[in-house]
Amino acid sequence: LRAHLALRDSDDTAALDHLATAMTLALHTGHHQTFLDDRPTLGALIDNAAAMTGHRLRLPDQPAAPHTSAISDTPQLVEPLTARELEVLRLLPTHLTYVQIADELLVSPNTVKSYIKSIYRKLQADTRGTAVTTAYNLGFIR
């Protein structure tokens, strides 16, 4: 739904991010979704999001492949990351300080610390490096 809203607002980048996030979460939880391509742009976004997340798309008349996780050694998220947590997470590999991340996102350093604490909990990480590695493995950052 967020992707559709972003498309309505002519924000293809946000639409792609929303689809990729949904597909990444679905990949690790075993969820399947049927997408109806009611706009040519949505079809291209779905293809791009599938490529980014490692999904194999199939047509309705194709049989479903048995589900296997693309990354079997990676922990599954019990609680999904929020959009703002994903923004903070994508800045972690840049080696910016918390103050610099706060400046980038126009929030306080304490807010960044709070987001990072939540990210670590959700990714089951105890260091920045572990969080970044897990995020890469889950496809949240590239």
N, C-alpha and C positions, 0 to 999 in steps of 0.2 A: 504494500500500500504506500509506503514511503517513497518507493521508486516511482510509482504513478504520480504522486504529488510533486515530486521533483521534476518529472517530465512535464507536468502541467505548467510548472514555473520555468520551463526551458533550461533546467539545470541538469544536463546529461551527466556531468561528473558526479554529482550527488546521487543521481539515480543509479549509476554504476556502482558506487560505493555501497548503497543500500542493498542492491541485489547481491553483490559479492559477500557482504556480511551475512545476509540471510542464507546464502548457499553454503558458506563456510560453516555456520552453525549447524545447518542441516546435514552436511557431510559427516560430521562427527557424532550426530545423534541418531542417524538412520532415517530421518524424515525425508519424504518424497513430496514433491510439489508439481502439479501440472500448471504450466504457464500457457496462457492464451495470448497469442500475438495479435493484439487488436490494433497495433500501430507499428509501422515499419521500424521506427526507432527502437521500440521495445525489443523487437527480435534481435537487433544488433547488440543491444545492451545485454540481453540474456546470453547471447553467444560469448560476449567479452567477459561477463561475470563468470560463466562456466569455465572459460579458459583460465581465468585468474585463480579459481578455487579448485581446479582439478576435477570438476564434474564432467561426466559424460552424458550429454543430452541424447534423448531418443525420441523418435516420433511416436504418436499414440498407438500405432499398429505394430511397433516393435516390442518383443517380449522384454520384460525387465530382467536385468542381470542380477545374479545373487549379490546381496549387499556385502561389500567388504570395505573396511575403512581404508582410506588412502594412506593414512599415517597411523599404523597400528600401535606404535610405541608412544604416541602423544596422548597426554591426559585429555579427557573430555571435560568441557566446561559444565559445571553444575548450574552456574548462574551466568547468563550472558553479559557481555560488556555493554555498557551504555555507549551512546554515540560520543559523548564527551570523553569517556574513558578511552575509546578508540583513538580520538584525537591526541590525547596525552601519550598513549602507547606508541603511536606512530612517530612521536618526537623522541622517544627514548633512545633509539639507535644513533641519533645525531650527537650524543654526548653533551647536549646542552645541560646547563645546571638547572635546578628547579626554578631559580629566579628567572633564568632566561626563558624557560618554558612558560612560566607565568606571564612574562612580558609578551611572549608570542601569542598566547591565548587570551590576554587581557583579563587575567584573574590574579589573585594573590598567591604568593608562594605557599601559604598554608593550604589553599585550595588544591594546588598541584600535589602537595604531600598527601592530602586526603584521597585524591584520585589514584595516586600511585599505590597507596596502601590497599585500596580496593582492588586495583589491577593485580597486585601481587597475590592477594587472597584468592581471587577468581582464577588466576593462572597457576596457583599452587607454587609460587616462586618466592624466594626469600632474598634475591638479589636482582639488581637491574639486568645483569647479564643473563640470568636464568629466565627472567621475564621476556627479554628480547628473543632469546633462543626459542622459547615456547611459542611466542607470538609468530615467529617465522614459520615454525613447524605447523601451526594451526592456520597459516595463511592470512593472518591479520595484517602483517607487514611484509613487504617484499624488498 
